[in-house]
Amino acid sequence: AGLEAGFGARTLEETLTLARDDHTARTALLDCRLLAGDAALFKELERAVVTELDARKIEEFIEEKLEELRGRRTRYGGSVWLLEPHIKQGKGGLRDLQAALWIARARHKVAGLGESGERGLLPLREVQAARAARDWLWKLRNELHYATGRRDDRLTFDNQRRLASALGYADAEGELGVEKLMRETYIALQEIARASDALIDRCAVEDAPRPAGFFGPRRAPQAKPIDSAFKLWQGRVTVGDREVFARRPADLIRLFTVAETYGVPVYSYARDLLVQELHKLEPALAADRDAHFELWQALVREGSDGAALGALHELGVLGALFPELGRLRARAQHSLYHVYTVDTHTVVALQRMMRLRAGSLSEEEPDLTRIARAQERPLVLMLGLLFHDLGKGLGPDHSSRGAELVRAYAQRIALDPADAEDVAWLVQEHLKMSHLSQRRDLEDAAMIEGFARDARTVERLEMLYLLTYADMASVSPENWTDWKAGLLRLLYEKTRATITAEGLDRPAHEDSLEHRRERLTSAVEPLVDATHKTQVTAFARLAPERYLAITRPPEAARHVRLWTIAQRTGFAAELRRPAGGEADLTLVAKDRPGLLALFSAALAANGIDVLAAEVHTLGDFALDEFVVRETGGGVPSTPRWESAHADLLRLLSGDEDPHKLVQRRLRRASWAASAVPQVATKLRLDDVSSAESTILDVFTQDRPGLLHAIAEALHGAGVSIVVARIATEGNRATDAFYLREAGGQAGRLRSEERKREVENAVRMAIDELAGRS
């Protein structure tokens, strides 16, 4: 059967000696089960193993188990919400529950989950939930081993799809079968993590023996009243009596804000009582205005970092207050971009905004902190964040559905009508600033003016700016970058200038742009050597506004040097390798049609992927910036970059054909494609957002050579790329190209037939590339 069975034959005394000397054997004996033989002898062994653990050994054993748990979480991930969770060793995995039960057995001599509930170490409802979660993970693990033919406990994307199919999870409108599977899995991991942590906290911390005083055992601790509902007990907040929550359900929320105020944890008894009472109170909680008011106070509380919010979410209180959120519990999004489930992302975004308002992020985000702390209606902002994704799963346009949910909530709780409409607007438009800043030309005055009319007031613009930041920064740890921050800030600043009275004055705006150029010149001149100082002013005068907004002085100094070289030689390039897994590449060349296709050909031919790009025009020269990595991951090696640089020189001189180069190199390349969620290709032509260009939006699976395939197809179709906005979200490419007819017919694509021709050329290029991948 392929099973590995270890065995040994020992007397009772020999077994106990082994347990004293070997903590691994001691752990195994605490969890032993009778398969066959003398039941009386087995019972004697069980009693003896526990009895052998004297007080000192119990503390040593518990510390060993805690150290093992910390080590596992460091190695396998300290979060339940991993894209590819390890269901045995990761947080919330089967080993967590085993460790908690071993500790409970050592401390209180209890055997298993059932006895932990009977002895009051866990609420019975939590015992039942942990049991169901354990059974689900057992089933999943067995199916995983059977499907893979090996002992594999990590749910990779490939394994997720395999198991979803094997267990009969079918796709439905709004939710993939694999997302349903992962939703159940995340709930199971969350239940086990919660029960395990609670049991460990109870046994390892609360019930640990207190040290004796100088004159003997310490006196029993005394409770210290806080108010009529809560008291301090053994350095923790607990309830005054069992009827606290029944008398006032709003105290479900206040329990955690009081604990946050005192800087202490919640006592296990109070937490267990909350779990029990929440089940009874939940039906009425969604319409309990007193409870919602208590939460509103928690959301806008000065100095709060949102720790209470995490506990309220974990225990189900938030989901009871907002059934709209509870409906999305553990709802997975099968992509590399969304690290968290929908509900967890919402809570993480709220906590980030609370930290921003508390000043905890002032060093990294000084401007955003200043704006956040100046908000006069912070509750509108916080409710906008809370509802921004709650329309997911209710139809294709989750923003509109979310706005409808806000209006229904406002009626349910009697929210101020003006506040309710602003919250609904924030939810309706929560993707707009991200979309405009990353996918549209920020030098398009008509686009800025249209957005300013929609925002109407500086206050609404600031709230949407803050919401967009919190949303983007909470998608995944790597999503918020200096690049994206600069683009978003530029959109905010230009729109604000348009909304305010002075901003509507065109000369004032032009003066602002001139000041930007002066600031860049004064900041860059000290950073360059004498031979380049004379070039800084000319460079700044040619730099477009988007460049001025997103480029820091040290980078601009490098660009001045490269631009000066390119003016003399026709081309300059530099690859910078930071400590992380991506590199920054700058290419400067005499501008010409199809230049982006040449640049991307050299990169694709050498296994260098483009993750993001900014294309700038400075007079007769193009200055293109790329964020790149090797196709297999990591910073491009020196030999790989040297080969790409040589190819760039040949392509620019006309000695090499870009299409043939890419075809030849990619055909013999052997970069392994990892199993990742698939992305459908969507192309969209936009003739509304720009008065002078047709915008092509491309959403497709990111793969080696994609940018070259698109750029070459556009060049071949006889169109010029005026602006290119290249970005990736996980393994999804989200590119935007501003297109005009090349040559004497300069202008946007005016006929529908011409648009279809260009769209078909790009689609064929993407499909051909996908067929080769």
ABEGO torsion letter per residue (X at the ends): XGBBBBBBBBBAAAAAAAAAABAAAAAAAAABBBABEBAAAAAAAAAAAAAABBAAAAAAAAAAAAAAAAAAAAAAEABABBABBBAAABBGBAAAAAAAAAAAAAAAGBBEAAAAAAAGABBAAAAAAAAAAAAAAAAAAAAAAAAAGBBBABBBAAAAAAAAAAAGBBBBBGBBAAAAAAAAAAAAAAAAAAAAAAAAAAAAAAABBBBBBAAEBBBBBBBBBABAABBBBGGBBBBABAAAAAABAAAAAAAAAAAAAAGBBBBAAAAAAAAAAAAAAAAAAAABAAAAAAAAAAAABBGBAGAAAAAAAAAGAAAAABAAAAAABGBBBBBAABABBAAAAAAAAAAAAAAAAAGAAAAABAAAAAAAAABABAAAAAAAAAAAAAABGAEABAAAAAAAAAAAAAAAAGBBAAAAAAAAAAAAAAAAAAAAAAABBAABAAAAAAAAAAAGBAAAAAAAAAAAAAAAAAABAAABBAAAAAAAAAAAAAAAAAABAAAABAAAAAAAAAAAAAAAAAAAAAABBAAAAAAAAAAAAABBAAAAAABBAAAAAAAAAAAAAAAAAGBBBBBBBBABABBBBBBBBBBBBGAAAAAAAAAAAAGBBBABBBBBBBEABBBBBBBBBBAAEEBBBAAAAAAAAAAAAAAAAGABBAAAAAAAAAAABABBBBBBBBBBBBBBBBAAABAABBBBBBBBBBBBGAAAAAAAAAAAAGBBBABBBBBBBEABBBBBBBBBBBEAABEBBABAAAAAAAAAAAAAAAAAAAAAX
